[in-house]
Amino acid sequence: MLRWALIFFVVAIVAAIFGFGGLAAGAASIAKVLFFIFIVLFLLTLIFGGKILGK
């Protein structure tokens, strides 16, 4: 998931450089959402020791 967040972040930067403001804003918001989902899942895994996923 972190990989997808980074990919959308790079897409947003490249789109912003070439002047595609709407595309850049959309990609940045997707990257932001994916990053926060990653952070929440990472913290839950740290807190519960992987027991959330049934391991």
All heavy atoms as TSV, in Angstrom:
chain	resi	resn	atom	element	x	y	z
A	1	MET	N	N	0.824	-1.187	0.000
A	1	MET	CA	C	0.000	0.000	0.000
A	1	MET	C	C	0.873	1.257	0.000
A	1	MET	O	O	0.521	2.239	-0.631
A	1	MET	CB	C	-0.911	-0.015	1.215
A	1	MET	CG	C	-1.885	1.117	1.197
A	1	MET	SD	S	-3.266	0.967	2.302
A	1	MET	CE	C	-3.919	-0.600	1.918
A	2	LEU	N	N	1.961	1.161	0.717
A	2	LEU	CA	C	2.864	2.307	0.728
A	2	LEU	C	C	3.447	2.539	-0.660
A	2	LEU	O	O	3.661	3.675	-1.068
A	2	LEU	CB	C	3.974	2.088	1.756
A	2	LEU	CG	C	4.895	3.269	2.013
A	2	LEU	CD1	C	4.106	4.470	2.485
A	2	LEU	CD2	C	5.945	2.903	3.029
A	3	ARG	N	N	3.671	1.457	-1.401
A	3	ARG	CA	C	4.185	1.579	-2.767
A	3	ARG	C	C	3.208	2.370	-3.635
A	3	ARG	O	O	3.614	3.252	-4.398
A	3	ARG	CB	C	4.414	0.202	-3.359
A	3	ARG	CG	C	4.811	0.263	-4.819
A	3	ARG	CD	C	4.867	-1.103	-5.427
A	3	ARG	NE	N	6.154	-1.697	-5.117
A	3	ARG	CZ	C	6.488	-2.930	-5.422
A	3	ARG	NH1	N	5.627	-3.718	-5.997
A	3	ARG	NH2	N	7.680	-3.384	-5.139
A	4	TRP	N	N	1.898	2.058	-3.525
A	4	TRP	CA	C	0.893	2.773	-4.319
A	4	TRP	C	C	0.824	4.250	-3.925
A	4	TRP	O	O	0.653	5.127	-4.775
A	4	TRP	CB	C	-0.474	2.123	-4.176
A	4	TRP	CG	C	-0.572	0.880	-4.988
A	4	TRP	CD1	C	-0.550	-0.399	-4.530
A	4	TRP	CD2	C	-0.668	0.801	-6.409
A	4	TRP	NE1	N	-0.633	-1.269	-5.581
A	4	TRP	CE2	C	-0.706	-0.566	-6.746
A	4	TRP	CE3	C	-0.717	1.743	-7.424
A	4	TRP	CZ2	C	-0.801	-1.002	-8.051
A	4	TRP	CZ3	C	-0.811	1.298	-8.722
A	4	TRP	CH2	C	-0.851	-0.049	-9.031
A	5	ALA	N	N	0.957	4.531	-2.626
A	5	ALA	CA	C	0.955	5.921	-2.181
A	5	ALA	C	C	2.129	6.683	-2.794
A	5	ALA	O	O	1.966	7.818	-3.255
A	5	ALA	CB	C	1.006	5.989	-0.659
A	6	LEU	N	N	3.289	6.044	-2.829
A	6	LEU	CA	C	4.457	6.702	-3.425
A	6	LEU	C	C	4.296	6.884	-4.931
A	6	LEU	O	O	4.703	7.907	-5.487
A	6	LEU	CB	C	5.718	5.899	-3.120
A	6	LEU	CG	C	6.172	5.926	-1.666
A	6	LEU	CD1	C	7.331	4.973	-1.457
A	6	LEU	CD2	C	6.545	7.327	-1.252
A	7	ILE	N	N	3.690	5.891	-5.594
A	7	ILE	CA	C	3.460	6.012	-7.039
A	7	ILE	C	C	2.535	7.180	-7.341
A	7	ILE	O	O	2.808	8.001	-8.230
A	7	ILE	CB	C	2.897	4.699	-7.608
A	7	ILE	CG1	C	3.984	3.628	-7.610
A	7	ILE	CG2	C	2.342	4.905	-9.016
A	7	ILE	CD1	C	3.496	2.241	-7.937
A	8	PHE	N	N	1.431	7.292	-6.587
A	8	PHE	CA	C	0.512	8.406	-6.820
A	8	PHE	C	C	1.155	9.739	-6.467
A	8	PHE	O	O	0.874	10.755	-7.096
A	8	PHE	CB	C	-0.785	8.207	-6.035
A	8	PHE	CG	C	-1.775	7.326	-6.738
A	8	PHE	CD1	C	-2.005	6.038	-6.311
A	8	PHE	CD2	C	-2.470	7.793	-7.836
A	8	PHE	CE1	C	-2.903	5.216	-6.960
A	8	PHE	CE2	C	-3.375	6.993	-8.501
A	8	PHE	CZ	C	-3.592	5.698	-8.063
A	9	PHE	N	N	2.033	9.747	-5.468
A	9	PHE	CA	C	2.743	10.969	-5.117
A	9	PHE	C	C	3.648	11.425	-6.263
A	9	PHE	O	O	3.679	12.602	-6.622
A	9	PHE	CB	C	3.562	10.742	-3.837
A	9	PHE	CG	C	4.359	11.934	-3.405
A	9	PHE	CD1	C	3.728	13.067	-2.931
A	9	PHE	CD2	C	5.742	11.919	-3.472
A	9	PHE	CE1	C	4.468	14.163	-2.531
A	9	PHE	CE2	C	6.482	13.006	-3.083
A	9	PHE	CZ	C	5.842	14.134	-2.605
A	10	VAL	N	N	4.366	10.481	-6.864
A	10	VAL	CA	C	5.239	10.811	-7.995
A	10	VAL	C	C	4.405	11.281	-9.185
A	10	VAL	O	O	4.778	12.254	-9.865
A	10	VAL	CB	C	6.126	9.602	-8.363
A	10	VAL	CG1	C	6.844	9.831	-9.674
A	10	VAL	CG2	C	7.107	9.309	-7.250
A	11	VAL	N	N	3.275	10.620	-9.431
A	11	VAL	CA	C	2.383	11.050	-10.517
A	11	VAL	C	C	1.903	12.471	-10.275
A	11	VAL	O	O	1.851	13.299	-11.197
A	11	VAL	CB	C	1.197	10.079	-10.670
A	11	VAL	CG1	C	0.134	10.658	-11.580
A	11	VAL	CG2	C	1.668	8.742	-11.202
A	12	ALA	N	N	1.572	12.781	-9.027
A	12	ALA	CA	C	1.113	14.132	-8.695
A	12	ALA	C	C	2.205	15.166	-8.936
A	12	ALA	O	O	1.942	16.248	-9.476
A	12	ALA	CB	C	0.657	14.186	-7.243
A	13	ILE	N	N	3.428	14.842	-8.569
A	13	ILE	CA	C	4.531	15.784	-8.768
A	13	ILE	C	C	4.790	16.008	-10.260
A	13	ILE	O	O	4.948	17.144	-10.712
A	13	ILE	CB	C	5.798	15.285	-8.054
A	13	ILE	CG1	C	5.613	15.409	-6.547
A	13	ILE	CG2	C	7.020	16.062	-8.500
A	13	ILE	CD1	C	6.745	14.857	-5.740
A	14	VAL	N	N	4.813	14.919	-11.032
A	14	VAL	CA	C	5.059	15.049	-12.473
A	14	VAL	C	C	3.931	15.827	-13.140
A	14	VAL	O	O	4.174	16.701	-13.988
A	14	VAL	CB	C	5.233	13.645	-13.110
A	14	VAL	CG1	C	5.252	13.732	-14.621
A	14	VAL	CG2	C	6.493	12.980	-12.599
A	15	ALA	N	N	2.680	15.546	-12.746
A	15	ALA	CA	C	1.546	16.272	-13.324
A	15	ALA	C	C	1.606	17.753	-12.966
A	15	ALA	O	O	1.284	18.613	-13.796
A	15	ALA	CB	C	0.237	15.663	-12.838
A	16	ALA	N	N	2.038	18.054	-11.745
A	16	ALA	CA	C	2.144	19.457	-11.337
A	16	ALA	C	C	3.243	20.175	-12.129
A	16	ALA	O	O	3.093	21.343	-12.503
A	16	ALA	CB	C	2.422	19.547	-9.848
A	17	ILE	N	N	4.326	19.474	-12.384
A	17	ILE	CA	C	5.424	20.081	-13.148
A	17	ILE	C	C	4.965	20.436	-14.559
A	17	ILE	O	O	5.301	21.491	-15.087
A	17	ILE	CB	C	6.645	19.132	-13.186
A	17	ILE	CG1	C	7.296	19.088	-11.823
A	17	ILE	CG2	C	7.642	19.554	-14.246
A	17	ILE	CD1	C	8.398	18.056	-11.685
A	18	PHE	N	N	4.165	19.551	-15.167
A	18	PHE	CA	C	3.699	19.793	-16.529
A	18	PHE	C	C	2.429	20.640	-16.597
A	18	PHE	O	O	1.902	20.877	-17.675
A	18	PHE	CB	C	3.484	18.470	-17.261
A	18	PHE	CG	C	4.764	17.783	-17.606
A	18	PHE	CD1	C	5.101	16.569	-17.030
A	18	PHE	CD2	C	5.665	18.344	-18.499
A	18	PHE	CE1	C	6.281	15.926	-17.344
A	18	PHE	CE2	C	6.852	17.719	-18.820
A	18	PHE	CZ	C	7.163	16.506	-18.230
A	19	GLY	N	N	1.920	21.076	-15.448
A	19	GLY	CA	C	0.816	22.018	-15.432
A	19	GLY	C	C	-0.575	21.407	-15.413
A	19	GLY	O	O	-1.552	22.104	-15.662
A	20	PHE	N	N	-0.688	20.142	-15.124
A	20	PHE	CA	C	-1.999	19.506	-15.018
A	20	PHE	C	C	-2.468	19.579	-13.569
A	20	PHE	O	O	-2.340	18.625	-12.799
A	20	PHE	CB	C	-1.937	18.049	-15.485
A	20	PHE	CG	C	-1.560	17.898	-16.922
A	20	PHE	CD1	C	-0.306	17.435	-17.288
A	20	PHE	CD2	C	-2.473	18.220	-17.913
A	20	PHE	CE1	C	0.044	17.295	-18.621
A	20	PHE	CE2	C	-2.134	18.086	-19.254
A	20	PHE	CZ	C	-0.871	17.625	-19.601
A	21	GLY	N	N	-3.033	20.710	-13.206
A	21	GLY	CA	C	-3.402	20.958	-11.814
A	21	GLY	C	C	-4.466	20.027	-11.286
A	21	GLY	O	O	-4.385	19.544	-10.154
A	22	GLY	N	N	-5.495	19.755	-12.092
A	22	GLY	CA	C	-6.566	18.876	-11.630
A	22	GLY	C	C	-6.090	17.455	-11.420
A	22	GLY	O	O	-6.426	16.808	-10.426
A	23	LEU	N	N	-5.302	16.966	-12.346
A	23	LEU	CA	C	-4.753	15.620	-12.228
A	23	LEU	C	C	-3.801	15.536	-11.044
A	23	LEU	O	O	-3.799	14.545	-10.307
A	23	LEU	CB	C	-4.032	15.235	-13.520
A	23	LEU	CG	C	-3.435	13.841	-13.578
A	23	LEU	CD1	C	-4.535	12.801	-13.502
A	23	LEU	CD2	C	-2.639	13.679	-14.841
A	24	ALA	N	N	-3.014	16.559	-10.846
A	24	ALA	CA	C	-2.070	16.566	-9.729
A	24	ALA	C	C	-2.809	16.560	-8.398
A	24	ALA	O	O	-2.424	15.845	-7.472
A	24	ALA	CB	C	-1.166	17.792	-9.817
A	25	ALA	N	N	-3.873	17.335	-8.300
A	25	ALA	CA	C	-4.645	17.380	-7.058
A	25	ALA	C	C	-5.319	16.043	-6.787
A	25	ALA	O	O	-5.351	15.569	-5.643
A	25	ALA	CB	C	-5.684	18.486	-7.130
A	26	GLY	N	N	-5.845	15.415	-7.822
A	26	GLY	CA	C	-6.478	14.115	-7.655
A	26	GLY	C	C	-5.494	13.044	-7.229
A	26	GLY	O	O	-5.765	12.269	-6.313
A	27	ALA	N	N	-4.348	12.995	-7.868
A	27	ALA	CA	C	-3.332	12.003	-7.511
A	27	ALA	C	C	-2.788	12.249	-6.107
A	27	ALA	O	O	-2.529	11.306	-5.358
A	27	ALA	CB	C	-2.199	12.027	-8.530
A	28	ALA	N	N	-2.640	13.513	-5.747
A	28	ALA	CA	C	-2.142	13.831	-4.405
A	28	ALA	C	C	-3.146	13.420	-3.337
A	28	ALA	O	O	-2.762	12.906	-2.281
A	28	ALA	CB	C	-1.838	15.317	-4.300
A	29	SER	N	N	-4.431	13.620	-3.600
A	29	SER	CA	C	-5.430	13.236	-2.599
A	29	SER	C	C	-5.505	11.716	-2.473
A	29	SER	O	O	-5.654	11.198	-1.360
A	29	SER	CB	C	-6.791	13.830	-2.943
A	29	SER	OG	O	-7.272	13.307	-4.154
A	30	ILE	N	N	-5.371	10.982	-3.571
A	30	ILE	CA	C	-5.351	9.522	-3.506
A	30	ILE	C	C	-4.122	9.051	-2.721
A	30	ILE	O	O	-4.219	8.160	-1.875
A	30	ILE	CB	C	-5.375	8.906	-4.918
A	30	ILE	CG1	C	-6.721	9.153	-5.580
A	30	ILE	CG2	C	-5.078	7.414	-4.865
A	30	ILE	CD1	C	-6.780	8.758	-7.039
A	31	ALA	N	N	-2.977	9.655	-2.986
A	31	ALA	CA	C	-1.758	9.294	-2.265
A	31	ALA	C	C	-1.907	9.571	-0.774
A	31	ALA	O	O	-1.465	8.772	0.059
A	31	ALA	CB	C	-0.568	10.060	-2.825
A	32	LYS	N	N	-2.542	10.670	-0.444
A	32	LYS	CA	C	-2.739	11.032	0.961
A	32	LYS	C	C	-3.632	10.017	1.667
A	32	LYS	O	O	-3.317	9.567	2.776
A	32	LYS	CB	C	-3.356	12.430	1.025
A	32	LYS	CG	C	-3.506	12.993	2.397
A	32	LYS	CD	C	-4.056	14.415	2.288
A	32	LYS	CE	C	-4.426	14.986	3.600
A	32	LYS	NZ	N	-4.992	16.327	3.478
A	33	VAL	N	N	-4.721	9.625	1.033
A	33	VAL	CA	C	-5.633	8.645	1.624
A	33	VAL	C	C	-4.929	7.302	1.801
A	33	VAL	O	O	-5.022	6.679	2.869
A	33	VAL	CB	C	-6.903	8.497	0.754
A	33	VAL	CG1	C	-7.707	7.288	1.164
A	33	VAL	CG2	C	-7.750	9.753	0.834
A	34	LEU	N	N	-4.219	6.842	0.775
A	34	LEU	CA	C	-3.513	5.571	0.872
A	34	LEU	C	C	-2.442	5.601	1.957
A	34	LEU	O	O	-2.244	4.626	2.686
A	34	LEU	CB	C	-2.885	5.208	-0.469
A	34	LEU	CG	C	-3.846	4.771	-1.564
A	34	LEU	CD1	C	-3.092	4.572	-2.867
A	34	LEU	CD2	C	-4.565	3.504	-1.171
A	35	PHE	N	N	-1.771	6.725	2.095
A	35	PHE	CA	C	-0.741	6.848	3.121
A	35	PHE	C	C	-1.341	6.751	4.514
A	35	PHE	O	O	-0.820	6.051	5.383
A	35	PHE	CB	C	0.023	8.162	2.957
A	35	PHE	CG	C	1.087	8.359	3.993
A	35	PHE	CD1	C	2.254	7.625	3.935
A	35	PHE	CD2	C	0.916	9.269	5.012
A	35	PHE	CE1	C	3.244	7.791	4.886
A	35	PHE	CE2	C	1.894	9.441	5.970
A	35	PHE	CZ	C	3.061	8.704	5.913
A	36	PHE	N	N	-2.478	7.421	4.738
A	36	PHE	CA	C	-3.095	7.368	6.061
A	36	PHE	C	C	-3.668	5.988	6.361
A	36	PHE	O	O	-3.617	5.525	7.503
A	36	PHE	CB	C	-4.148	8.466	6.221
A	36	PHE	CG	C	-3.534	9.816	6.443
A	36	PHE	CD1	C	-3.792	10.856	5.565
A	36	PHE	CD2	C	-2.686	10.055	7.503
A	36	PHE	CE1	C	-3.221	12.105	5.754
A	36	PHE	CE2	C	-2.105	11.294	7.707
A	36	PHE	CZ	C	-2.374	12.324	6.831
A	37	ILE	N	N	-4.183	5.305	5.360
A	37	ILE	CA	C	-4.638	3.931	5.561
A	37	ILE	C	C	-3.444	3.049	5.935
A	37	ILE	O	O	-3.542	2.203	6.842
A	37	ILE	CB	C	-5.361	3.401	4.306
A	37	ILE	CG1	C	-6.690	4.107	4.121
A	37	ILE	CG2	C	-5.572	1.890	4.395
A	37	ILE	CD1	C	-7.385	3.776	2.810
A	38	PHE	N	N	-2.325	3.246	5.261
A	38	PHE	CA	C	-1.115	2.493	5.585
A	38	PHE	C	C	-0.689	2.755	7.023
A	38	PHE	O	O	-0.346	1.813	7.751
A	38	PHE	CB	C	0.011	2.858	4.625
A	38	PHE	CG	C	1.347	2.326	5.054
A	38	PHE	CD1	C	1.669	0.998	4.844
A	38	PHE	CD2	C	2.264	3.157	5.665
A	38	PHE	CE1	C	2.893	0.503	5.245
A	38	PHE	CE2	C	3.496	2.669	6.066
A	38	PHE	CZ	C	3.810	1.341	5.862
A	39	ILE	N	N	-0.688	4.004	7.436
A	39	ILE	CA	C	-0.268	4.348	8.802
A	39	ILE	C	C	-1.181	3.695	9.833
A	39	ILE	O	O	-0.714	3.129	10.826
A	39	ILE	CB	C	-0.235	5.885	8.997
A	39	ILE	CG1	C	0.880	6.495	8.157
A	39	ILE	CG2	C	-0.072	6.256	10.458
A	39	ILE	CD1	C	2.270	6.064	8.570
A	40	VAL	N	N	-2.498	3.736	9.607
A	40	VAL	CA	C	-3.445	3.133	10.542
A	40	VAL	C	C	-3.221	1.627	10.630
A	40	VAL	O	O	-3.158	1.064	11.732
A	40	VAL	CB	C	-4.899	3.459	10.127
A	40	VAL	CG1	C	-5.887	2.608	10.889
A	40	VAL	CG2	C	-5.193	4.934	10.335
A	41	LEU	N	N	-3.090	0.963	9.488
A	41	LEU	CA	C	-2.862	-0.483	9.498
A	41	LEU	C	C	-1.520	-0.828	10.143
A	41	LEU	O	O	-1.416	-1.818	10.880
A	41	LEU	CB	C	-2.928	-1.039	8.080
A	41	LEU	CG	C	-4.312	-1.046	7.434
A	41	LEU	CD1	C	-4.210	-1.531	6.001
A	41	LEU	CD2	C	-5.271	-1.902	8.230
A	42	PHE	N	N	-0.518	-0.031	9.905
A	42	PHE	CA	C	0.789	-0.258	10.511
A	42	PHE	C	C	0.717	-0.134	12.030
A	42	PHE	O	O	1.243	-0.984	12.758
A	42	PHE	CB	C	1.804	0.734	9.942
A	42	PHE	CG	C	3.166	0.633	10.570
A	42	PHE	CD1	C	3.976	-0.457	10.304
A	42	PHE	CD2	C	3.625	1.624	11.412
A	42	PHE	CE1	C	5.228	-0.559	10.881
A	42	PHE	CE2	C	4.872	1.526	11.994
A	42	PHE	CZ	C	5.683	0.439	11.729
A	43	LEU	N	N	0.046	0.902	12.514
A	43	LEU	CA	C	-0.074	1.081	13.961
A	43	LEU	C	C	-0.902	-0.024	14.605
A	43	LEU	O	O	-0.563	-0.505	15.688
A	43	LEU	CB	C	-0.675	2.456	14.268
A	43	LEU	CG	C	0.229	3.646	13.951
A	43	LEU	CD1	C	-0.508	4.947	14.205
A	43	LEU	CD2	C	1.497	3.584	14.779
A	44	LEU	N	N	-1.980	-0.445	13.943
A	44	LEU	CA	C	-2.781	-1.541	14.479
A	44	LEU	C	C	-1.974	-2.830	14.536
A	44	LEU	O	O	-2.095	-3.608	15.494
A	44	LEU	CB	C	-4.044	-1.737	13.639
A	44	LEU	CG	C	-5.122	-0.680	13.788
A	44	LEU	CD1	C	-6.246	-0.922	12.801
A	44	LEU	CD2	C	-5.654	-0.650	15.211
A	45	THR	N	N	-1.155	-3.062	13.546
A	45	THR	CA	C	-0.311	-4.248	13.546
A	45	THR	C	C	0.719	-4.178	14.667
A	45	THR	O	O	0.996	-5.182	15.327
A	45	THR	CB	C	0.396	-4.402	12.189
A	45	THR	OG1	O	-0.589	-4.453	11.165
A	45	THR	CG2	C	1.227	-5.660	12.146
A	46	LEU	N	N	1.269	-3.003	14.903
A	46	LEU	CA	C	2.218	-2.853	16.004
A	46	LEU	C	C	1.550	-3.078	17.353
A	46	LEU	O	O	2.106	-3.726	18.233
A	46	LEU	CB	C	2.845	-1.456	15.977
A	46	LEU	CG	C	3.963	-1.219	14.989
A	46	LEU	CD1	C	4.458	0.214	15.095
A	46	LEU	CD2	C	5.106	-2.172	15.214
A	47	ILE	N	N	0.350	-2.533	17.523
A	47	ILE	CA	C	-0.339	-2.620	18.804
A	47	ILE	C	C	-0.779	-4.056	19.103
A	47	ILE	O	O	-0.588	-4.564	20.201
A	47	ILE	CB	C	-1.557	-1.668	18.823
A	47	ILE	CG1	C	-1.060	-0.220	18.837
A	47	ILE	CG2	C	-2.428	-1.940	20.047
A	47	ILE	CD1	C	-2.151	0.804	18.602
A	48	PHE	N	N	-1.367	-4.706	18.117
A	48	PHE	CA	C	-1.934	-6.024	18.347
A	48	PHE	C	C	-1.009	-7.166	17.936
A	48	PHE	O	O	-1.386	-8.326	18.013
A	48	PHE	CB	C	-3.280	-6.155	17.616
A	48	PHE	CG	C	-4.327	-5.240	18.173
A	48	PHE	CD1	C	-4.762	-4.146	17.452
A	48	PHE	CD2	C	-4.852	-5.448	19.432
A	48	PHE	CE1	C	-5.720	-3.297	17.945
A	48	PHE	CE2	C	-5.803	-4.599	19.957
A	48	PHE	CZ	C	-6.237	-3.521	19.208
A	49	GLY	N	N	0.171	-6.868	17.488
A	49	GLY	CA	C	1.161	-7.888	17.183
A	49	GLY	C	C	0.785	-8.803	16.032
A	49	GLY	O	O	1.159	-9.972	16.016
A	50	GLY	N	N	0.045	-8.351	15.085
A	50	GLY	CA	C	-0.311	-9.163	13.943
A	50	GLY	C	C	-1.512	-10.071	14.153
A	50	GLY	O	O	-1.897	-10.816	13.287
A	51	LYS	N	N	-2.125	-10.016	15.331
A	51	LYS	CA	C	-3.271	-10.879	15.634
A	51	LYS	C	C	-4.539	-10.441	14.916
A	51	LYS	O	O	-5.491	-11.209	14.809
A	51	LYS	CB	C	-3.499	-10.928	17.128
A	51	LYS	CG	C	-2.359	-11.609	17.831
A	51	LYS	CD	C	-2.565	-11.680	19.311
A	51	LYS	CE	C	-1.394	-12.436	19.882
A	51	LYS	NZ	N	-0.879	-11.936	21.084
A	52	ILE	N	N	-4.560	-9.208	14.406
A	52	ILE	CA	C	-5.731	-8.721	13.660
A	52	ILE	C	C	-5.897	-9.496	12.360
A	52	ILE	O	O	-6.999	-9.784	11.936
A	52	ILE	CB	C	-5.562	-7.208	13.366
A	52	ILE	CG1	C	-6.169	-6.416	14.477
A	52	ILE	CG2	C	-6.166	-6.803	12.059
A	52	ILE	CD1	C	-6.116	-4.950	14.274
A	53	LEU	N	N	-4.797	-9.856	11.754
A	53	LEU	CA	C	-4.861	-10.549	10.466
A	53	LEU	C	C	-4.960	-12.062	10.639
A	53	LEU	O	O	-4.912	-12.792	9.664
A	53	LEU	CB	C	-3.628	-10.202	9.625
A	53	LEU	CG	C	-3.459	-8.712	9.321
A	53	LEU	CD1	C	-2.154	-8.476	8.583
A	53	LEU	CD2	C	-4.615	-8.219	8.491
A	54	GLY	N	N	-5.093	-12.539	11.854
A	54	GLY	CA	C	-5.267	-13.951	12.107
A	54	GLY	C	C	-3.984	-14.747	12.135
A	54	GLY	O	O	-3.993	-15.954	11.985
A	55	LYS	N	N	-2.873	-14.093	12.358
A	55	LYS	CA	C	-1.594	-14.801	12.395
A	55	LYS	C	C	-1.158	-15.013	13.833
A	55	LYS	O	O	-1.378	-14.282	14.693
A	55	LYS	CB	C	-0.528	-14.028	11.625
A	55	LYS	CG	C	-0.824	-13.995	10.154
A	55	LYS	CD	C	0.282	-13.283	9.411
A	55	LYS	CE	C	-0.039	-13.296	7.943
A	55	LYS	NZ	N	0.948	-12.628	7.154
